[in-house]
Amino acid sequence: MFSFFKKKAAPPPEGGAPEPTPEQPSTAVAAPPEPERRGWMDKLRQGLRRTGSGIAQVFTGTRIDDALYEELESALLMADAGVQATQFLLDDLKRRVKDAKATEPAAVKTLLADAITELLAPLQQPLRVGHAQPTVIMVVGVNGAGKTTSIGKLTRHLADAGQKVLLAAADTFRAAAREQLLVWADRNRVEIVSQEGGDPAAVTYDAVVAGKARGCDVVIADTAGRLTTQAHLMEELKKIRRTIAKAQEGAPHEVLLVVDGNTGQNALAQVQAFDAALQLTGVVITKLDGTAKGGVLAALALWGRARGQPLPVYFIGVGEKLEDLQTFDAREFAQALLG
């Protein structure tokens, strides 16, 4: 649900001192209608069926034995959970089975859902805006991950929640990206700062300054897609980040990486590389509507533990429609993952 925005403090009463307010007063944006969320969940289950079918088959037998755990290990590895996360889940599951004195494979499946939910729970955090005026969000990712489309969908949800949004078309190398963002800006009735062939850092700087001057709530900067091996382009992202900080102290407030869920373990490698360069604050995972690699979220969660700070998965996408981008829920995902 989109309950992730910070409410602005109320103005002081006329002729009086400001009323004390909590440091971060919050208000919940209206959640999507329940039928819409249910429909989205159906798409998520359908999308993860290729992942879940291999795991679910493990529990069709009648015995809890070494063979079951060996099959489950293979299924989790095939789902791209990775070696470390797979071993972590197996150890946790065996402990749960022992504590619960489970005797049926079906009960083990339920306990696995609990184990996955607990592992993924730290990733379930709300995206917050409004604590800075404007809140500046820098969005990065490799080519083809769905970055610009995700920005468009996020912009729509923000605009629907009454937030004044300004977009920065800082992907100045790919004309199609700029045109795509212009379409989303027009569709969502929000303003955009764009400059054909200009310097991406300069475009972003201008957008943040304009956002402050126009009283915008949120400025979202799109950036050119790039591979983490393209050192000069990664350096350009660092430059954009530094330039944003010059335009507004403390910005960017969010640095979001958009990753394609179909890439499996490579998604974790992208997260690690972009985080090392830019200090990510969150992730958006797209294209989970047809992947057999949904287990990568377990690997991401375990990496977050080792990092000492989980990297939130703010949104996951299961299609092209606006409503196909929804907030991440650990329990929902675990249940969808197991079919």
N, C-alpha and C positions, 0 to 999 in steps of 0.2 A: 504494500500500500504506500501511497505517496505522502506519508506523514513525516516529512523531513525538513520543513522550513521553520526558520526562526521568525517570530513575530517582532516587528519593530516596537520599540518602547513608545508608549503613548506620550503625546506632547504635554507639557506642564499645564495645569489649569490656569486660566487667565488671571493675571495679577498675583499668582502665588508661586511658591517654590515647587520644583519638580517633585512629583510623588516618587517615593522609592520603588524601584522595580528590581526583580531578580536579575542577576548578572546576564543570564541568557533566557529570557522569557520565550516560551515556545507555543506554537499553535499547530494543530494538525490539519493538513490539507485533507479535504474530503477524500476518503478512500474510493478506489474504483468500485462500481457496483458489483455486488457479490456474483451475479451471473457472469460478468466480464472476467472476474478473477477465476471463477470455476472454468470458464472456457479456456483461459490462458493456461491453467493447470493441466487441462486435457491435452493441450498442445505440447506442454513440457513433457508429460508422460509419454506421449506419442513420439516426441523427438528423442527422448532418452531410451526408447524401447530397445534400440540396438545395443545400448550399453547394458540395460537392465536384464534383457533376455538371457545373456550369458551368465549373469550373477544369479538370477532367479532359478535357473535350471539346477543349480547346485543343491537347492532345498527340496527337490522333488522326490528324493529318496526317503528311506524309513529309518536310517541310522545316523547318529552323530559319531563320526569316527575320523581317523586320520585322513581317509580318502576324501571326506567332505571338505576338510580344511585345505587339502591339497588342490581340490577343484576350485575352491573359493579363491585361493591364492592366484591360480591361473586366471580366473575370471577378473579379478581386480587388476592384475597386471595388464590384461587385454583391454581393460577400460581406461588404461593410462593413469592409474592411481600412482604408479611409480613404486620402486622397490621399498623405499623407506616407509611410505604411507601405508602400503600393503601390509608390511610386517607390523606396523603400529596397530592397524585395525585388527589384524589376526590376534595379536597378543591381548588387546583390549577385549575382543569378542570372547576369547577363551576364558578370560577372567569373569566376564558377565555370565557365560554359560555355567561356569562352576558355581558362582554365587547364587544364580537363580535355580540351580539344580534342574536345568532344562533337559528334557529327554526326547523332544520331537524336533526335527529339522525346521518345521514351521516356526517354532518358538525361537530358534536360532536366527531366523531371518528377521524377526521382530527385534531381537537384541542387536543385530547388525545395524538395523535402521537407527536404533538408539545410539550406537557407537559412532556412526557417521554423523548423526545430528550433533552430538557433543563435540566432535572434531571440527565441524564446520561452523558451529555457533559463533565463534569470535569473528567470522567474516560477515555476519549479519549485523550491519550497522547502518543507521540512517545518514543520508547525505544532508548536510545542514547549510543553509544559506541565511543571510541576514545579520550575521555577527559582524560583518564589515560592509561598508557602503561605497562601492558595490562589492559583492563577493565575486572574486575573479577565479574562473575555472579554466585551466589549461588542459587541453585534450590531445593525447598523443597516441601513436600506434603504427603498426606496419601497414604497408599497402594492402588494401582489400579486406581489412578487418571489420569494416562497417562503421568507421569512425564518424564520418560526416552524417550518415543516416542516424546514428545514435544521438549525435548532437541535435539534429532536427527533432527527434522524438522527445528528448529531454527538454528542449526549448518549449515544445508544445505543452508538456505537463507543467512546466514552470509558469508559462503564460496563463494557462487555465487556472492556476492557483493565485493569480493576481500579481505575479512578479513581473516587473518591467525588465526585459532582457535585451541585451545588445550583443550581437554576434561579431566576431572578428575573423575575417577570412584571411588567415595568415598562411594558408596553403596557396602561395602565389605562383607556384611553378606549374600546377596542374589546373588549366583553365576550367576543366570540367568540375573540379572540386569547388571552385569559386561559384560557378553557375549553379551547382547543386545546393550550395549553402544559400544562395540568393533565392532559390525556389522555396526552401524551407523558411527563410525569413519572411517571404511574401505570404506563404501559406499560414504562418503563425502570427502574422501582422506584428513583427518585431523589426527593429532597426538593425542595420548591418554596416560595418566599416570594411570597405573593400578597395583594393588598389591593384589593378592588373600589372603583373610583373614587378611589383614593388618589393622592398625588403621586408621579409616576414616579421622581424623584430620591430621595425618601424610601424608596420600596420597594427601590431598588437599594442604598442605604446600609445598610438593615437586612439585606439579603441578604449583603452582603460581611462585615458584622460577624458575622452568624450563621455564615457559612462559615468564618471564622477560629475562632470558638468551638467549632464542631462538628468541626474537623479535616478540612474538605473539601479535596480536591485542586484542584478547579476550580469557579468560580462563573461561570455564563453568564447575562448580562442581556439579555433580549429588550426591544426598544423599539418604540414605535408607528411604523408606516410613515408616511412623509411625503415630499412633493415638495421638491426643493431650493429651489423658489421660495417656499416657506412659511417666511418668515424667522423668525417667532415660534417655530415648531416646531423649526427648526434651532438656535435659541438654547436651546431646552429640552434638546436633545441635548448641547450644550456644558455646560449646567448639570449634567446627569447625569454627564458625564465628570469635571467638577470635584468632584462629590459623591463619586464612587468614589475619587478621589485622597485625599479627606479620610478616607474609611473605611479606606483602606490605602495607605500610602506607595508610590509607584511604580506604582500601578494606575490605569487598566486596563492590563494587559500586552499585550492584543490588542484592536484595534478593527477588526472585520470588517464589510465591506459585502457584502450579498447583492444580486446584480444578475441580472436576467432576461436570458438570452442572446438572446432574441428581439428585444431592443430595439436591437441593433446599435450604431451610433455614439452613440446616446443613452446606452448603458451607460458609454461613456468619459466623457461629460459628467457623468454621475452620480458616477463615481469622482473626477473632478476637483473637483466641488463639495463632496462629502463629505470629501475629503481636505483641502481648504482649511479646512473648519470643524473637523475632528476629528483630523487627522493619522492617517489610516488605516494599519494595519499589514498588511492582507491582504484578499483578495477571495474570495468564493464565487460561482461562476457557475452558475445553475440553468437548467433547461428547454432544454438543448442537444439534446434528443431530437427536435426538429422545426423547426429553424431554418435559414434560408439565410444567416445573418449571422455564422457562426462566425469569419469573418476579423477580427472586432473584437479578438480577442486579440492580433493583430499590432499593431494601433493602440495597445492598452494597453501592450504591451512597448516600443514606440518612445517612448511618452510617459514610461515609466519611465526610459529612457535619458536623455531630456532633463531629467527631474526629478533625475537624479543618483543615484537609488536605486530599483531595481525594486520594484514592489508585488506581492508573491507572490500567485499564484492557488492557494490551499491546496486547494480542492476544486472539482470540477465535477459537476453533477447531470444525469442523463439520464432521469429518471422519478420515480415516486412511491414506489417500494419502498425499503426501508432500504438495500439493497445498491446502489442507483442513485446514491448519493453516494460518490464515490471521489476519491482524491488525483489531482492534475493531473500528467501526465507529458508533457513537451514533444514527445518523439519520437512517442509514441502519438498525440498530438493531431494533429501534422503529417501523419502517415500517414492518419489517419481523415479529415482535412480534404481530402485529395487523392483519396479514394476507393480 
